[in-house]
Amino acid sequence: MVRGKLEVLLVSAKGLDDSDFFNKMDPYVILTCRSKEQRSTVAKGAGSDPEWNETFFFAVSGNAAQLHVKIMDSDVFSADDLIGEASIPLEAVLLEGNLPPTVHRIVKDEEYSGEIKIALTFTPAEENEEEESYGGWNQST
């Protein structure tokens, strides 16, 4: 069984379908691994080519098969708009330990809507980390 820490470096996106007619988009990203969800900052006024350079961490155990990426456009007076999404398989990073910044296609309604660049690093948990996660019972006398 795989246990460890997944580090996600959210680098940038480009060529995103602009959902705002009067202003530039304010994109942000929602990253989901299993049931844990994390959100990037909003790239205010970045339009179709935002840059984030933000790092996120997920605890991985069992069979975390993929990282789900959803790009949204932050709107003030209405609900945020979905720009597109991607599912990134984790099998390669779990085996290799490190994947350099890689471009992934963003899709909305089965149509291409841009690209996102993400780097992944997996650090396996060490054996003694499992013991410590039980609250230190092994240290009591």
Secondary structure as the mmCIF struct_conf table of DSSP 4:
data_model
#
loop_
_struct_conf.conf_type_id
_struct_conf.id
_struct_conf.beg_label_comp_id
_struct_conf.beg_label_asym_id
_struct_conf.beg_label_seq_id
_struct_conf.end_label_comp_id
_struct_conf.end_label_asym_id
_struct_conf.end_label_seq_id
STRN STRN1 VAL A 2 LYS A 14
BEND BEND1 GLY A 15 GLY A 15
HELX_LH_PP_P HELX_LH_PP_P1 LEU A 16 ASP A 18
BEND BEND2 PHE A 21 ASN A 23
STRN STRN2 PRO A 27 CYS A 33
TURN_TY1_P TURN_TY1_P1 ARG A 34 SER A 35
STRN STRN3 LYS A 36 ARG A 39
HELX_LH_PP_P HELX_LH_PP_P2 SER A 40 VAL A 42
TURN_TY1_P TURN_TY1_P2 LYS A 44 GLY A 45
TURN_TY1_P TURN_TY1_P3 GLY A 47 SER A 48
BEND BEND3 ASP A 49 ASP A 49
STRN STRN4 GLU A 51 GLY A 62
STRN STRN5 GLN A 66 ASP A 73
BEND BEND4 VAL A 76 SER A 78
HELX_LH_PP_P HELX_LH_PP_P3 ALA A 79 ASP A 80
STRN STRN6 ASP A 81 PRO A 89
HELX_RH_AL_P HELX_RH_AL_P1 GLU A 91 GLU A 96
BEND BEND5 GLY A 97 GLY A 97
STRN STRN7 ASN A 98 LYS A 108
TURN_TY1_P TURN_TY1_P4 ASP A 109 GLU A 110
STRN STRN8 GLU A 111 PRO A 124
HELX_LH_PP_P HELX_LH_PP_P4 ALA A 125 GLU A 126
HELX_RH_AL_P HELX_RH_AL_P2 GLU A 127 GLU A 132
TURN_TY1_P TURN_TY1_P5 SER A 133 TYR A 134
BEND BEND6 GLY A 136 GLY A 136
HELX_RH_3T_P HELX_RH_3T_P1 TRP A 137 GLN A 139
#
